[in-house]
Amino acid sequence: MASKDRLLGRILRGTSDANIPFGRFCALLRGLGFDERIKGSHHIFTMSGIPEILNLQPKKAKAKVYQVRQVREIILRYKLAGDKDD
């Protein structure tokens, strides 16, 4: 659980967007309550109550920078991080 919190903190701080492991990025979204479906290299995340659909693809083994920013915006907009103030 501490690893999930550490990754969430890194994403919310925005200091290492180019260095987020894709597998852990997807696991974090699942842990936040998103449903995942996979079609080819596309990992599509949806959540009840959130109209945005997150369509993510890896760049080698890392998450794409613009997609990390997109996820950060969703986490902050819908307060999915709980009481985390990072």
N, C-alpha and C positions, 0 to 999 in steps of 0.2 A: 504494500500500500504506500510506503514511503517513496518508492520509485515513481509511482503514479503522481503523487503530490509534487515531487521534484520536477517531473516532466511538465506538469501543468504550470508550475511556477516559471519554468523556462519559457513556455509558450506565452504566458501572460506578460512577462517582462519584455519579450520581444528582442532579446539581446543575441539570440543564436538561432534565428529562423532558418538559416541555411544548414543547420546541423541537427535536425530532428530525425531520428530513425523512423522510417515509415511504419514498420511493424508495431512499434510502441505507440506511435501516433494513432493508428487504427485502434489499438487496444484501449487507449485513453478514451476515445470517442465511444467505444462500446461500454466502457465503465461509466461514462457520463449518462448512459441511457439511450444512445442512438442505436437504431437497427441498421445492420449492414447487409448489403447484398453485393455480390461480386459478379461482374460481367467482363470477362477478359482481364485486362489490367486495371479496370475501373472499379474502385471500391465506392459504392454509393451509400451514403448515410442519410437516414431520415429519422425524425422524431415527432411524435404526436405533439401538437401545439406549436411547432416551429415550421413555418411555411417554406423556409429555404431548404434546398436539397444540396448536400455536400457531395460532389463528384471528385474523388481524389485518385491520383495516379502517382506511383513512385517515380523518382528520378534516380536511377540506380537503387541504392538501399535507403535513400533519404526522401523526406517529404519535400515537395516543391515549396519554395519560399512564399509565393503568392497564396498558396493553399493554406499554409500555416497562418498567414495574416487573416485570411477569410475565416478560418476556424476560431482564431482569437476574437474576432469581431462578433461572431455568433455566441461564443461563451460569455463575453461581456454583455452583449445586448440582452440575452435571456437569463443572465445571472446563473449560469450553470456551474460556476466554480464554488457555489455556496458562500461561505463567509471569508474566502481567501482574498486578501488585500494586496497581493503582489502586483 
